């Protein structure tokens, strides 16, 4: 004999009210964090919610509060370690703050692409956007848009009077350059990232400033494009200079603007028969998960992507809720991670 199906409907706000012995309006006030609810009543309703397993209907709540609790994230170049890790940090931070995330990934960050992304996110009712804009052209295009909601940048907002959060890239470069000079090297060569990248510009600026402050004329910069191949080609040139021992600027230490390029530099030096670090010390930037397994383990600068995500989301929420206004820019401090690739000069 067939039995009627059990009632498996989810509990409603009315069910919570009956369970707690309060009115429907009181439950609504508790759910919206209304201040005029007694602590004992709030606890009573909260316990009823937990017992019943009640889940709020986001769509219904949005109709009442005009809040969707949804944030947008626009990202460019997420195939690279930095933007991809920043994206993860933002998503985790948004969940911790009780927000959903709608993401748009762009291959290029031109004005039309950013405008289309803003329009798309607006159609989904996002309350604000975090834009991962590591290139100068991206930030410039973003600054020229008239977005219908607050926008916070990750990297570069300070250049165009936009609120934002970034790692202190220049400080990280200074830390690693000072470390190499303190290890006994007469100078430090540099393999930079590509032009138009604000991170690349800041890392080069930090490296250059330390050398000039130390009375050292900076060697010419070798340019890369963040890829291991570009690092390998720069490493071949550095190996040739180191072996030839020509010129007044010996090659004994190299600061590479990211870890992937540093991997290419290490390979080129190894193929040329140059030992690291006894002949040429090498340091990178990012502290990718593989860095401590490089041959030798790589000295590098660690970026706290979780902190960048938390501070970006909190800054955006402050703008959404009216607690912040204007182009405030926050810096996250980097950390120097010292490993075997930069043992002091002359140390076995």
TAQUIJO-V156618 format. One record per pair of residues at least 12 apart in sequence whose ideal C-beta (glycine too) atoms are under 10 Angstrom apart, sorted by the first residue. I is the first residue (numbers start at 0). J is the second residue. Records with the same first field share a line. If there is no record, write none. Layout:
BEGIN
I: J ; J
END
This chain:
BEGIN
9: 51 ; 52 ; 53 ; 54 ; 56
10: 47 ; 48 ; 50 ; 51 ; 52 ; 53 ; 54
11: 23 ; 26 ; 51 ; 53 ; 56
12: 24 ; 26 ; 27 ; 30 ; 48 ; 53 ; 55 ; 56 ; 59
13: 26
14: 26 ; 47 ; 48 ; 51 ; 53
15: 27 ; 29 ; 30 ; 44 ; 45 ; 47 ; 48 ; 50 ; 51 ; 53
16: 44 ; 47
17: 47 ; 51
18: 43 ; 44 ; 46 ; 47 ; 48 ; 50 ; 51 ; 53
19: 40 ; 42 ; 43 ; 44 ; 45 ; 46 ; 47 ; 48 ; 50 ; 51
20: 40 ; 43 ; 44 ; 47
21: 36 ; 40 ; 43 ; 44 ; 47
25: 37 ; 40 ; 41 ; 43 ; 44
26: 40 ; 44 ; 47 ; 48 ; 53
27: 44 ; 60 ; 63
28: 40 ; 41 ; 44
29: 41 ; 42 ; 43 ; 44 ; 45 ; 47 ; 48
30: 44 ; 45 ; 48 ; 53 ; 55 ; 60 ; 63 ; 64
31: 55 ; 60 ; 63 ; 64 ; 66
55: 68
57: 69 ; 99
61: 124
65: 124 ; 126
66: 98 ; 124 ; 126 ; 319 ; 320
67: 98 ; 99 ; 101 ; 123 ; 124 ; 125 ; 126
68: 93 ; 96 ; 97 ; 98 ; 99 ; 124 ; 125 ; 126
69: 93 ; 98 ; 99 ; 100 ; 101 ; 120 ; 123 ; 124 ; 125 ; 126 ; 127
70: 89 ; 90 ; 92 ; 93 ; 96 ; 98 ; 99 ; 100 ; 101 ; 102 ; 120 ; 125 ; 126 ; 127 ; 128 ; 129 ; 148 ; 149 ; 151 ; 311 ; 312 ; 315 ; 316 ; 319
71: 100 ; 101 ; 102 ; 103 ; 116 ; 117 ; 119 ; 120 ; 121 ; 123 ; 124 ; 125 ; 126 ; 127 ; 128 ; 129 ; 130 ; 146 ; 148 ; 150 ; 315
72: 85 ; 86 ; 89 ; 90 ; 93 ; 100 ; 101 ; 102 ; 103 ; 104 ; 116 ; 120 ; 125 ; 128 ; 129 ; 130 ; 131 ; 153 ; 308 ; 311 ; 312 ; 315
73: 101 ; 102 ; 103 ; 104 ; 105 ; 108 ; 112 ; 113 ; 116 ; 117 ; 119 ; 120 ; 128 ; 129 ; 130 ; 131 ; 132 ; 137 ; 141 ; 150 ; 152 ; 153
74: 86 ; 89 ; 102 ; 103 ; 104 ; 105 ; 108 ; 116 ; 129 ; 130 ; 131 ; 132 ; 133 ; 153
75: 103 ; 104 ; 105 ; 106 ; 107 ; 108 ; 109 ; 112 ; 113 ; 116 ; 130 ; 131 ; 132 ; 133 ; 134 ; 136 ; 137
76: 104 ; 105 ; 106 ; 107 ; 108 ; 131 ; 132 ; 133 ; 134 ; 137 ; 196 ; 225
77: 102 ; 104 ; 105 ; 106 ; 131
78: 104 ; 106 ; 225
79: 133 ; 196 ; 225 ; 226 ; 257 ; 259 ; 285
80: 225 ; 257 ; 258 ; 259 ; 285 ; 286 ; 287 ; 288 ; 289 ; 302 ; 304
81: 131 ; 133 ; 153 ; 154 ; 166 ; 192 ; 196 ; 198 ; 225 ; 257 ; 284 ; 285 ; 287 ; 302 ; 304 ; 307
82: 104 ; 131 ; 132 ; 133 ; 153 ; 154 ; 304
83: 104 ; 131 ; 304
84: 285 ; 287 ; 288 ; 302 ; 303 ; 304 ; 305 ; 307 ; 308
85: 129 ; 131 ; 133 ; 153 ; 154 ; 164 ; 165 ; 166 ; 302 ; 304 ; 305 ; 307 ; 308 ; 311
86: 100 ; 102 ; 104 ; 129 ; 131 ; 153 ; 304 ; 308
87: 304 ; 305 ; 308
88: 153 ; 302 ; 303 ; 304 ; 305 ; 306 ; 307 ; 308 ; 309 ; 310 ; 311 ; 312
89: 102 ; 129 ; 131 ; 151 ; 153 ; 164 ; 304 ; 305 ; 307 ; 308 ; 309 ; 311 ; 312 ; 315
90: 102 ; 308 ; 312
91: 304 ; 305 ; 308 ; 309 ; 312
92: 129 ; 304 ; 305 ; 306 ; 307 ; 308 ; 309 ; 310 ; 311 ; 312 ; 313 ; 315 ; 316
93: 129 ; 308 ; 309 ; 311 ; 312 ; 315 ; 316
94: 312
95: 308 ; 309 ; 312 ; 313
96: 309 ; 312 ; 313 ; 315 ; 316
97: 316
98: 125 ; 126 ; 127 ; 312 ; 315 ; 316 ; 319
99: 123 ; 125
100: 125 ; 129 ; 312
101: 119 ; 120 ; 122 ; 123 ; 124 ; 125 ; 128
102: 116 ; 120 ; 129
103: 115 ; 116 ; 117 ; 119 ; 120 ; 123 ; 128 ; 130
104: 116 ; 131
105: 130 ; 131 ; 137
107: 134 ; 136 ; 137
108: 130 ; 131 ; 132 ; 133 ; 134 ; 135 ; 136 ; 137 ; 138 ; 139 ; 140 ; 141
109: 136 ; 137 ; 140
110: 136 ; 137 ; 139 ; 140 ; 141 ; 143 ; 144
111: 140
112: 137 ; 140
113: 130 ; 132 ; 137 ; 138 ; 140 ; 141 ; 143 ; 144 ; 146 ; 150
114: 140 ; 141 ; 143 ; 144 ; 145 ; 146
116: 128 ; 130 ; 141 ; 144
117: 130 ; 141 ; 144 ; 145 ; 146 ; 147 ; 148 ; 150
118: 144 ; 146 ; 147
120: 146 ; 147 ; 148
121: 146 ; 147 ; 148
124: 148
125: 147 ; 148 ; 319
126: 148 ; 149 ; 315 ; 316 ; 318 ; 319 ; 320
127: 146 ; 147 ; 148 ; 149 ; 150 ; 151 ; 312 ; 314 ; 315 ; 316 ; 317 ; 318 ; 319 ; 320
128: 141 ; 146 ; 147 ; 148 ; 149 ; 150 ; 151 ; 152 ; 315
129: 149 ; 150 ; 151 ; 152 ; 153 ; 163 ; 164 ; 308 ; 311 ; 312 ; 314 ; 315
130: 144 ; 146 ; 150 ; 151 ; 152 ; 153 ; 154 ; 155 ; 156 ; 161 ; 163 ; 311
131: 152 ; 153 ; 154 ; 155 ; 307 ; 311
132: 150 ; 152 ; 153 ; 154 ; 155 ; 156 ; 158 ; 159 ; 161 ; 163 ; 165 ; 197
133: 152 ; 153 ; 154 ; 155 ; 165 ; 192 ; 195 ; 196 ; 197 ; 198 ; 199
134: 154 ; 155 ; 193 ; 194 ; 195 ; 196 ; 197 ; 198 ; 199
135: 155 ; 158 ; 159 ; 194 ; 195 ; 196 ; 197 ; 200
136: 195 ; 196
137: 152 ; 154 ; 155 ; 195 ; 196 ; 197
138: 152 ; 154 ; 155 ; 156 ; 157 ; 158 ; 159 ; 161 ; 163 ; 197
139: 155 ; 158 ; 159
140: 159
141: 155 ; 156 ; 159 ; 161 ; 163
142: 155 ; 156 ; 158 ; 159 ; 160 ; 161 ; 326
143: 159
148: 315 ; 318 ; 319
149: 162 ; 314 ; 315 ; 316 ; 317 ; 318 ; 319 ; 320 ; 321 ; 323 ; 324
150: 162 ; 163 ; 315 ; 318
151: 163 ; 164 ; 310 ; 311 ; 312 ; 313 ; 314 ; 315 ; 316 ; 317 ; 318 ; 319 ; 323 ; 327 ; 328 ; 329
152: 164 ; 165 ; 311 ; 314 ; 326 ; 328
153: 165 ; 166 ; 304 ; 307 ; 308 ; 310 ; 311
154: 166 ; 168 ; 196 ; 197 ; 198 ; 201 ; 307
155: 196 ; 197 ; 198 ; 200 ; 201 ; 328
156: 197 ; 314 ; 326 ; 327 ; 328 ; 329
157: 197 ; 326 ; 327 ; 328 ; 329 ; 330
158: 197 ; 200 ; 328
159: 326
160: 325 ; 326 ; 328
161: 325 ; 326 ; 327 ; 328
162: 311 ; 314 ; 315 ; 317 ; 318 ; 323 ; 324 ; 325 ; 326 ; 327 ; 328 ; 329
163: 310 ; 311 ; 314 ; 315 ; 326 ; 327 ; 328 ; 329 ; 330
164: 306 ; 307 ; 308 ; 309 ; 310 ; 311 ; 312 ; 313 ; 314 ; 315 ; 327 ; 328 ; 329 ; 330 ; 331
165: 197 ; 198 ; 201 ; 302 ; 307 ; 310 ; 311 ; 328 ; 329 ; 330 ; 331
166: 198 ; 201 ; 284 ; 285 ; 300 ; 301 ; 302 ; 303 ; 304 ; 306 ; 307 ; 330 ; 331 ; 332 ; 333
167: 201 ; 205 ; 302 ; 330 ; 331 ; 332 ; 333
168: 196 ; 197 ; 198 ; 199 ; 200 ; 201 ; 202 ; 203 ; 204 ; 205 ; 256 ; 284 ; 300 ; 302 ; 330 ; 333
169: 198 ; 200 ; 201 ; 202 ; 203 ; 204 ; 205 ; 206 ; 207 ; 208 ; 209 ; 330 ; 333
170: 201 ; 205 ; 300 ; 330 ; 331 ; 332 ; 333 ; 335
171: 198 ; 201 ; 202 ; 205 ; 206 ; 284 ; 285 ; 299 ; 300 ; 301 ; 302 ; 332 ; 333 ; 334 ; 335
172: 189 ; 198 ; 201 ; 202 ; 203 ; 204 ; 205 ; 206 ; 207 ; 208 ; 209 ; 254 ; 256 ; 282 ; 284 ; 300 ; 333
173: 202 ; 204 ; 205 ; 206 ; 207 ; 208 ; 209 ; 212 ; 300 ; 333 ; 335
174: 205 ; 209 ; 282 ; 300 ; 332 ; 333 ; 334 ; 335
175: 187 ; 202 ; 205 ; 206 ; 209 ; 252 ; 254 ; 255 ; 282 ; 283 ; 284 ; 298 ; 299 ; 300 ; 333 ; 335 ; 336 ; 337 ; 341
176: 189 ; 202 ; 205 ; 206 ; 207 ; 208 ; 209 ; 210 ; 212 ; 213 ; 215 ; 217 ; 252 ; 254 ; 282
177: 205 ; 206 ; 209 ; 210 ; 212 ; 213 ; 335
178: 209 ; 252 ; 254 ; 280 ; 282 ; 298 ; 300 ; 335 ; 337 ; 341 ; 343
179: 206 ; 209 ; 251 ; 252 ; 253 ; 254 ; 276 ; 280 ; 281 ; 282 ; 298 ; 341 ; 343 ; 344
180: 209 ; 210 ; 213 ; 215 ; 252 ; 344
181: 343
182: 251 ; 252 ; 276 ; 280 ; 282 ; 298 ; 337 ; 341 ; 342 ; 343 ; 344 ; 345 ; 346
183: 251 ; 252 ; 280 ; 342 ; 343 ; 344 ; 345 ; 346
184: 215 ; 249 ; 250 ; 251 ; 252 ; 253 ; 276 ; 279 ; 280 ; 341 ; 343 ; 344
185: 213 ; 215 ; 248 ; 249 ; 251 ; 252 ; 344
186: 210 ; 213 ; 215 ; 216 ; 217 ; 218 ; 247 ; 248 ; 249 ; 250 ; 251 ; 252
187: 206 ; 209 ; 210 ; 213 ; 215 ; 217 ; 218 ; 250 ; 251 ; 252 ; 253 ; 254 ; 280 ; 282
188: 206 ; 217 ; 218 ; 219 ; 220 ; 221 ; 233 ; 236 ; 237 ; 240 ; 241 ; 248 ; 249 ; 250 ; 251 ; 252 ; 253 ; 254 ; 255 ; 264 ; 279 ; 281
189: 202 ; 203 ; 205 ; 206 ; 207 ; 210 ; 217 ; 218 ; 219 ; 220 ; 221 ; 222 ; 233 ; 252 ; 253 ; 254 ; 255 ; 256
190: 203 ; 220 ; 221 ; 222 ; 223 ; 229 ; 230 ; 232 ; 233 ; 234 ; 236 ; 237 ; 253 ; 254 ; 255 ; 256 ; 257 ; 260 ; 261 ; 263 ; 264 ; 281 ; 283
191: 203 ; 206 ; 220 ; 221 ; 222 ; 223 ; 224 ; 229 ; 233 ; 254 ; 255 ; 256 ; 257 ; 260
192: 222 ; 223 ; 224 ; 225 ; 229 ; 255 ; 256 ; 257 ; 260 ; 284
193: 222 ; 223 ; 224 ; 225 ; 226 ; 229 ; 256
194: 222 ; 224
196: 224 ; 225 ; 256
198: 225 ; 256 ; 257 ; 284 ; 285 ; 302
199: 222 ; 223 ; 224 ; 225 ; 256 ; 257 ; 284
201: 256
202: 254 ; 255 ; 256 ; 257 ; 284 ; 300
203: 217 ; 220 ; 222 ; 254 ; 256
205: 254 ; 300
206: 220 ; 254 ; 256
207: 220
209: 254
215: 248
216: 247 ; 248
217: 248
218: 237 ; 240 ; 246 ; 247 ; 248 ; 249 ; 250 ; 253
219: 248
220: 233 ; 256
221: 233 ; 234 ; 236 ; 237 ; 240 ; 253 ; 255 ; 256 ; 260 ; 264
222: 256
223: 255 ; 256 ; 257 ; 259 ; 260 ; 261 ; 263 ; 264
224: 259 ; 260
225: 256 ; 257 ; 258 ; 259 ; 260 ; 285
226: 257 ; 259 ; 260 ; 262 ; 263
227: 257 ; 258 ; 259 ; 260 ; 261 ; 262 ; 263 ; 264 ; 265 ; 266
228: 259 ; 260 ; 263
229: 259 ; 260 ; 263 ; 264
230: 253 ; 255 ; 256 ; 257 ; 258 ; 259 ; 260 ; 261 ; 262 ; 263 ; 264 ; 265 ; 266 ; 267 ; 281 ; 283
231: 260 ; 262 ; 263 ; 264 ; 265 ; 266 ; 267 ; 268 ; 270
232: 260 ; 263 ; 264 ; 267
233: 253 ; 255 ; 260 ; 261 ; 263 ; 264 ; 267
234: 253 ; 255 ; 260 ; 261 ; 262 ; 263 ; 264 ; 265 ; 266 ; 267 ; 268 ; 269 ; 270 ; 271 ; 273 ; 279 ; 281
235: 263 ; 264 ; 266 ; 267 ; 268 ; 270 ; 271
236: 250 ; 264 ; 267
237: 250 ; 253 ; 255 ; 264 ; 267 ; 268 ; 271 ; 273 ; 279 ; 281
238: 250 ; 264 ; 267 ; 268 ; 269 ; 270 ; 271 ; 272 ; 273 ; 278 ; 279
239: 267 ; 271
240: 279
241: 253 ; 268 ; 271 ; 273 ; 278 ; 279
242: 271 ; 272 ; 273 ; 278
249: 279
250: 268 ; 273 ; 278 ; 279
251: 276 ; 277 ; 278 ; 279 ; 280 ; 344 ; 345
252: 276 ; 279 ; 280 ; 281 ; 282 ; 341 ; 344
253: 265 ; 268 ; 275 ; 279 ; 280 ; 281 ; 282 ; 283 ; 340 ; 341
254: 280 ; 281 ; 282 ; 283 ; 284 ; 298 ; 300 ; 341
255: 281 ; 282 ; 283 ; 284 ; 297 ; 299
256: 283 ; 284 ; 285 ; 300
257: 283 ; 284 ; 285 ; 287 ; 299 ; 300
258: 282 ; 283 ; 284 ; 285 ; 286 ; 287 ; 288 ; 289 ; 290 ; 293 ; 297 ; 299 ; 300
259: 283 ; 284 ; 285 ; 287 ; 289 ; 290
260: 283 ; 284 ; 285
261: 281 ; 282 ; 283 ; 284 ; 285 ; 287 ; 290 ; 293 ; 297 ; 298 ; 299 ; 340
262: 281 ; 283 ; 287 ; 289 ; 290 ; 293 ; 294 ; 297
264: 279 ; 281 ; 283 ; 340
265: 279 ; 281 ; 283 ; 293 ; 294 ; 295 ; 297 ; 340
266: 293 ; 294
268: 281
269: 294
274: 295
275: 293 ; 294 ; 295 ; 297 ; 339 ; 340 ; 341 ; 342
276: 295 ; 298 ; 338 ; 339 ; 340 ; 341 ; 342 ; 343 ; 344 ; 346
277: 342 ; 344 ; 345 ; 346 ; 347
278: 344
279: 340 ; 344
280: 295 ; 298 ; 339 ; 340 ; 341 ; 342 ; 343 ; 344
281: 293 ; 295 ; 297 ; 298 ; 299 ; 340 ; 341
282: 297 ; 298 ; 299 ; 300 ; 335 ; 336 ; 337 ; 338 ; 340 ; 341
283: 297 ; 298 ; 299 ; 300 ; 336 ; 338 ; 340
284: 297 ; 299 ; 300 ; 301 ; 302 ; 333
285: 297 ; 299 ; 300 ; 301 ; 302 ; 304 ; 333
286: 298 ; 299 ; 300 ; 301 ; 302 ; 303 ; 333 ; 334 ; 335 ; 336 ; 338
287: 299 ; 301 ; 302
290: 336 ; 338 ; 340
291: 336 ; 338 ; 339
293: 338 ; 339 ; 340
294: 339 ; 340
295: 338 ; 339 ; 340 ; 341 ; 342
296: 336 ; 337 ; 338 ; 339 ; 340 ; 341
297: 336 ; 338 ; 339 ; 340 ; 341
298: 335 ; 336 ; 337 ; 338 ; 339 ; 340 ; 341 ; 342
299: 333 ; 334 ; 335 ; 336 ; 337 ; 338 ; 340 ; 341
300: 333 ; 334 ; 335 ; 336
301: 333 ; 334 ; 335 ; 336
302: 331 ; 333 ; 334
303: 331 ; 332 ; 333 ; 334
304: 331
305: 331
306: 329 ; 331 ; 332
307: 329 ; 330 ; 331
308: 331
309: 331
310: 329 ; 330 ; 331
311: 329 ; 331
313: 329
314: 327 ; 328 ; 329
END
